[in-house]
Amino acid sequence: MKGAKAYEIIHPIFTKKTEEDEEPVILGFKAARRIFTYSQTEGEDLPPVALPEWDIDTALQQLGITKVPFRRNDANVQAYSYDRNIAINPFAAHPAKTQFHEIGHIVLGHTTPEQLAEYEQHRGVMEFQAEATAHLAMNELGQLTEEMATHSRGYIQEWLKGERPPDKAIREVFTATDMILKAGRIAVSEVMKGEGNE
């Protein structure tokens, strides 16, 4: 639409190390203003997109993550994770996104005993990674609302405090998101079997 302002995204820059390389590698990332929301466009409606079947319980099982009861008395704590466990506050503002956030921490390796000191030192980057992973995964699954997206952007900006995250941290977000999405996909045969039992 005329007058619409594009949102900034960080996109990867690919290159081949040698001419013999079949697969390009990520050289780095670059910020660019080139994304518009659906509400900023006009024209005919887009055709529906067929998404693969996806299940959170399947993802948790495949990733070796256990959901445990929330045991903290602090109502301000939305959730927490440790080792391969996640605990979600029953009164969390956005429980689904919060769950993806904690799964992100685990898949990114933030919850291992070896990472505790690293977490204290680089908590801003790690919180960015977990929230960005939740944002991307939910967006890919069509579960991200505008309210959640706005909350995610504010959360990330608050933790990064104007700093740009390292390229390595950004690459790890894409890898973690891909792992989570792949872990929750249900085989077509399983979907058909489930429908047959109804």
Order of alpha helices (4+ residues) and beta strands (2+ residues): beta-beta-alpha-beta-beta-beta-alpha-alpha-alpha-alpha-alpha-alpha
